[in-house]
Every structure is written in C-alpha cells, then in structure tokens.
Amino acid sequence: MTNQTCFDKNKDNRMRAAHPYLLFGLALLSQGSQAVPLNEDVNLQVKLSALSEYRSRGISQTLGDPAAQLDITLIHNNGLYAGIWTSNVDFGSALDAQGQQQRLDTRQELDYYAGYYWQISDAVNLDMGYMKYSYPKNSEFNMSEVYAIVGAYGAQLGINYSNDVDNYFGKHQDTLYTYLGYKTELPAQIGLDMRYGRNDMKDPAFLAGDGKTRDAYREWQLRLSREFMGLTWDLSYIDTDLSQNECATWYGYADSCSATVVVGVSKTF
C-alpha cells in the first residue's frame, strides 16, 4: 500500500508473497507437475492463479480486492531457471508534491527473475537468485532484490535483500526480509504451509498512535491446500503485528495490514 505523506513510497512489500513460492517451478517439477518439455534439457511451466486478495509479506496489494496472476518459468535440468510473473494491483491514492490526492496509475506488478536451484540431497536444497519488480505507469516503485532459500526436511530459511528501494527517507534504502517456513502433508492429502517473517528497513518507518516509531514488523501465514478436479485450492490465514495507525501512516490504509483469510485456486501446466 502507499504512504500518503509523500510520493516516494516504500515498495518493499509490494511484491509476490515472500519467496517461499520462488521454489514453485523446481519444487513442483520435482513432484511431477505438468511441465512442458521444450527439449531434452529445458522445460516450460505455466501457472495461473485466482485469489480473493493479493497479499505480500502480510500487506494487501489490491485494497482487499481479488487478483489474477500468471507465472511463466523456463527450467533447465542443471538447476538454472528464469521467468516472469504478473498480477493486478491497486495501491489507491497518495498525496502529490502539492498536497493533492492523486490516484496512482499502476494496475499491474510485473516481475522478472532468474536463479539457480540445487538439490543437494533428497531432503536438502538451495535456491538463490535475483528478481526485478516493475510497476508500469508508476516506475518510482520499481526495485530489485537478491534472495537465498535453504530447504531441509520440509523447513525453509529465506533471506531477501534490496538496496535500491526509494522512499521519503531517500533513494537506495536497504531492506531485509527474513523468514522461517515449514511445509508438510496432513491426512486426506491436505498440504500445510506455515511461514513467520520479519521485514526490516534501514530507517524507522512505522508510526504508532503514541508517537513511537520502529523500523521493522513481523508477519505470519498459515496455508492449507488440496488438489481437486485438477486444480489446487488454497485457504490462507495472514496477519501482521502492525497496528492500524502504523499501517495507515506508512501504507495509506489502516486495514491493509490486518488479519485476513485469502481463498485461492490455481492450475499448473
């Protein structure tokens, strides 16, 4: 969401959901998903998703509205991969330099990524790469990020770092997102995916009602999923520790950081 105090916004949370999902192509391929072989070494995977709301690192990217998303990935047998991901977004309005409310033009997030996935053993893997986030018609939100994810026996430890986030503190602000996750399968073939993350910014960004500020917040998610009729159905509970005042002063809307339930359905080809 947008910080209505200035047009140079923090963009660190206007992203796809925190990169536990960046294993999507490789992990799903290893589990027998329907990737399309282009030749002996390269596979193409396409994923279509519909969600009741797009949230990234706990923050709404669509003001509570539904989202349609497309993910296209090229995967090489040696572990290299590259792709593009897109979703509709809605960041509402913000105050311009003259103090007037102005509707933000962008309605799309478009991400480009490339990386390397190493299956160290049957239970241990490493995923690392680079992602560029772009927002047509509001290029001031564009940024890039490097990431590394270590997976072991269903658990994940992820680190995402950026040093080119622009906000009202200035250009090239450092941001660091770290998380712990765990994935397993419950009875009745129900998938369980849990995540607990912390998003750190270089400068104090969140203003509470009592005037105190802080430079980090925590978010968590619990997701249940199941395959049915050739589709993957998801039900997620998402929340943050940001108060309504902290959320409103930074992202522009008090309810963008509150607890919510997101329903989704996806198809992987």
C-alpha positions as CSV (number, residue, x, y, z in Angstrom):
1,M,0.0,0.0,0.0
2,T,1.0,3.6,-0.3
3,N,2.4,6.1,2.2
4,Q,0.2,9.1,1.7
5,T,2.7,11.6,3.1
6,C,5.0,11.5,0.1
7,F,5.1,10.3,-3.5
8,D,8.4,8.4,-2.9
9,K,6.9,5.3,-1.3
10,N,8.4,2.3,0.4
11,K,7.9,-0.6,-2.1
12,D,9.4,-3.5,-0.2
13,N,6.1,-5.1,0.5
14,R,4.6,-4.6,-3.0
15,M,5.9,-8.0,-4.1
16,R,4.9,-11.5,-4.6
17,A,4.4,-13.5,-1.4
18,A,7.8,-13.6,0.1
19,H,9.6,-16.1,-2.0
20,P,8.8,-19.3,-0.2
21,Y,6.9,-19.6,-3.5
22,L,10.0,-19.0,-5.6
23,L,10.6,-22.7,-5.5
24,F,7.4,-23.1,-7.4
25,G,8.8,-24.2,-10.7
26,L,11.5,-26.5,-9.5
27,A,9.8,-28.0,-6.5
28,L,6.6,-28.6,-8.4
29,L,8.5,-30.1,-11.3
30,S,10.3,-32.5,-8.9
31,Q,6.8,-33.5,-7.6
32,G,5.6,-34.5,-11.0
33,S,3.8,-31.3,-12.1
34,Q,2.8,-31.0,-15.7
35,A,5.7,-29.0,-17.1
36,V,6.0,-28.9,-20.9
37,P,9.4,-30.3,-22.2
38,L,10.8,-27.9,-24.9
39,N,13.8,-30.2,-25.5
40,E,15.9,-32.7,-23.6
41,D,17.2,-30.1,-21.1
42,V,14.6,-27.3,-20.8
43,N,11.0,-27.4,-19.5
44,L,8.3,-24.7,-19.6
45,Q,5.9,-24.3,-16.7
46,V,2.9,-22.1,-16.6
47,K,0.8,-21.4,-13.5
48,L,-2.5,-19.5,-13.5
49,S,-3.9,-18.3,-10.1
50,A,-7.0,-16.5,-8.9
51,L,-7.1,-15.1,-5.3
52,S,-9.7,-13.3,-3.2
53,E,-6.9,-10.9,-2.4
54,Y,-3.2,-10.4,-3.2
55,R,-1.1,-10.1,-0.1
56,S,2.7,-9.8,0.0
57,R,4.5,-10.1,3.3
58,G,1.3,-9.6,5.1
59,I,0.3,-6.4,3.3
60,S,-2.6,-6.1,0.8
61,Q,-1.6,-5.2,-2.7
62,T,-5.1,-4.9,-4.1
63,L,-7.0,-3.0,-1.3
64,G,-8.8,-6.2,-0.4
65,D,-10.0,-6.9,-4.0
66,P,-9.4,-10.2,-5.9
67,A,-6.3,-10.8,-8.0
68,A,-5.5,-12.8,-11.2
69,Q,-1.9,-14.0,-11.5
70,L,0.3,-15.6,-14.2
71,D,3.7,-17.2,-13.7
72,I,5.8,-18.5,-16.6
73,T,9.1,-20.3,-15.9
74,L,11.8,-21.9,-18.0
75,I,13.6,-24.6,-16.1
76,H,16.9,-26.2,-17.2
77,N,17.8,-29.7,-15.9
78,N,21.0,-28.3,-14.5
79,G,19.0,-26.2,-12.0
80,L,19.1,-22.8,-13.8
81,Y,15.7,-21.1,-14.2
82,A,14.2,-17.8,-15.4
83,G,10.7,-16.5,-15.6
84,I,8.2,-13.7,-15.5
85,W,5.3,-13.2,-13.0
86,T,2.5,-10.7,-13.1
87,S,-0.6,-9.7,-11.0
88,N,-3.1,-6.9,-10.9
89,V,-2.5,-4.4,-8.1
90,D,-4.3,-1.4,-6.6
91,F,-2.4,1.0,-4.3
92,G,-5.1,3.6,-4.1
93,S,-4.2,7.2,-4.0
94,A,-1.4,9.4,-2.5
95,L,-0.6,13.0,-1.9
96,D,1.5,14.6,-4.6
97,A,4.1,17.3,-4.1
98,Q,1.3,19.9,-3.9
99,G,-0.5,18.1,-1.2
100,Q,-3.4,17.0,-3.5
101,Q,-4.8,13.5,-3.6
102,Q,-3.8,11.7,-6.8
103,R,-4.9,8.2,-7.9
104,L,-1.9,6.0,-8.5
105,D,-1.9,4.9,-12.2
106,T,-0.3,1.4,-12.0
107,R,-2.7,-1.6,-12.1
108,Q,0.0,-4.2,-12.7
109,E,3.0,-5.7,-11.0
110,L,5.4,-7.3,-13.4
111,D,8.4,-9.3,-12.0
112,Y,11.4,-10.8,-13.8
113,Y,13.5,-13.4,-12.1
114,A,16.4,-15.8,-12.6
115,G,18.2,-18.1,-10.3
116,Y,19.7,-21.5,-9.6
117,Y,18.2,-24.4,-7.7
118,W,20.5,-27.0,-6.3
119,Q,19.0,-30.3,-5.0
120,I,21.8,-31.2,-2.6
121,S,20.1,-34.4,-1.4
122,D,16.6,-35.9,-1.3
123,A,15.8,-33.7,1.7
124,V,18.1,-30.6,1.4
125,N,18.1,-27.9,-1.3
126,L,19.3,-24.4,-2.0
127,D,17.6,-21.8,-4.2
128,M,19.3,-18.4,-4.9
129,G,18.7,-15.7,-7.5
130,Y,17.7,-12.2,-8.5
131,M,14.3,-10.6,-9.1
132,K,13.3,-7.3,-10.6
133,Y,10.0,-5.8,-9.6
134,S,8.4,-3.3,-12.0
135,Y,5.1,-1.3,-11.9
136,P,4.0,0.2,-15.3
137,K,2.9,3.8,-15.1
138,N,4.5,4.2,-11.6
139,S,8.1,3.4,-12.2
140,E,9.1,5.1,-9.0
141,F,8.0,1.9,-7.3
142,N,10.5,-0.3,-9.3
143,M,13.2,-2.2,-7.4
144,S,15.4,-5.3,-7.4
145,E,16.2,-7.9,-4.9
146,V,18.5,-10.9,-4.3
147,Y,17.4,-13.9,-2.4
148,A,18.6,-17.2,-1.0
149,I,16.5,-20.1,0.4
150,V,17.7,-23.1,2.2
151,G,15.3,-26.0,2.5
152,A,15.8,-29.1,4.7
153,Y,13.3,-31.8,5.6
154,G,10.3,-29.5,4.9
155,A,11.7,-26.5,6.7
156,Q,12.8,-23.3,4.9
157,L,15.1,-20.4,5.9
158,G,14.9,-17.5,3.4
159,I,16.7,-14.2,3.1
160,N,15.8,-11.4,0.7
161,Y,17.9,-8.2,0.4
162,S,17.4,-5.0,-1.6
163,N,19.4,-1.7,-1.6
164,D,17.5,0.3,-4.2
165,V,14.2,0.9,-2.5
166,D,13.1,4.5,-2.9
167,N,11.0,6.2,-0.2
168,Y,10.8,9.5,1.6
169,F,13.9,8.7,3.5
170,G,15.8,8.9,0.2
171,K,17.0,6.7,-2.6
172,H,18.7,3.3,-2.3
173,Q,17.4,2.3,1.1
174,D,18.4,-1.1,2.4
175,T,15.6,-3.6,3.2
176,L,16.0,-7.1,4.6
177,Y,13.3,-9.7,4.7
178,T,13.9,-13.0,6.6
179,Y,11.6,-15.9,7.3
180,L,11.2,-19.4,8.6
181,G,8.8,-21.7,6.9
182,Y,7.6,-25.3,7.1
183,K,5.7,-27.5,4.6
184,T,4.2,-30.9,5.1
185,E,1.2,-33.0,4.1
186,L,-1.6,-33.7,6.5
187,P,-4.1,-36.6,6.3
188,A,-6.6,-36.5,3.4
189,Q,-3.8,-35.2,1.1
190,I,-4.1,-31.7,2.6
191,G,-0.9,-29.6,2.3
192,L,0.1,-27.4,5.2
193,D,2.4,-24.4,4.6
194,M,3.5,-22.1,7.5
195,R,5.6,-19.0,7.4
196,Y,6.9,-16.5,10.0
197,G,8.8,-13.5,8.7
198,R,10.4,-10.2,9.7
199,N,10.7,-7.2,7.4
200,D,13.5,-4.7,8.3
201,M,14.0,-1.3,6.9
202,K,17.0,1.0,7.3
203,D,15.1,3.8,8.9
204,P,12.1,4.0,11.3
205,A,9.1,3.7,9.0
206,F,6.1,2.8,11.2
207,L,4.5,5.4,13.4
208,A,2.3,4.2,16.3
209,G,-0.6,6.2,17.8
210,D,1.6,7.1,20.8
211,G,4.2,8.7,18.6
212,K,6.7,5.8,18.8
213,T,8.4,4.6,15.6
214,R,10.0,1.3,14.6
215,D,11.9,0.1,11.5
216,A,10.6,-3.5,11.3
217,Y,7.4,-5.5,11.5
218,R,6.5,-9.3,11.7
219,E,4.1,-11.2,9.6
220,W,2.9,-14.8,9.5
221,Q,0.8,-17.1,7.3
222,L,-0.9,-20.4,7.6
223,R,-2.0,-22.0,4.3
224,L,-4.0,-25.2,3.7
225,S,-4.1,-26.6,0.1
226,R,-5.6,-29.6,-1.7
227,E,-5.8,-30.9,-5.2
228,F,-9.3,-31.4,-6.5
229,M,-10.6,-31.7,-10.1
230,G,-7.2,-30.9,-11.5
231,L,-6.9,-27.7,-9.6
232,T,-5.1,-26.6,-6.4
233,W,-7.4,-25.0,-3.9
234,D,-5.9,-22.8,-1.1
235,L,-7.1,-21.3,2.1
236,S,-4.7,-18.9,3.9
237,Y,-4.8,-17.0,7.2
238,I,-2.5,-14.0,7.0
239,D,-1.6,-11.4,9.7
240,T,1.0,-8.8,10.8
241,D,1.9,-7.2,14.1
242,L,1.3,-3.7,12.6
243,S,-1.3,-1.6,14.3
244,Q,-3.9,0.3,12.2
245,N,-2.1,3.6,12.9
246,E,1.3,2.1,11.8
247,C,-0.3,0.7,8.7
248,A,-2.2,3.9,7.8
249,T,0.8,6.2,8.2
250,W,3.1,4.1,6.0
251,Y,0.8,2.2,3.5
252,G,-2.0,4.7,3.5
253,Y,-4.8,2.4,4.6
254,A,-5.4,1.2,8.1
255,D,-6.9,-2.2,7.2
256,S,-4.2,-3.3,4.7
257,C,-2.1,-5.0,7.4
258,S,-4.9,-6.5,9.4
259,A,-5.7,-10.2,9.8
260,T,-7.5,-11.8,6.8
261,V,-8.4,-15.0,5.1
262,V,-7.5,-15.5,1.5
263,V,-9.0,-18.1,-0.8
264,G,-7.2,-19.1,-4.0
265,V,-7.3,-21.6,-6.8
266,S,-4.5,-22.4,-9.3
267,K,-3.6,-24.6,-12.2
268,T,-0.1,-25.6,-13.2
269,F,0.6,-26.7,-16.8
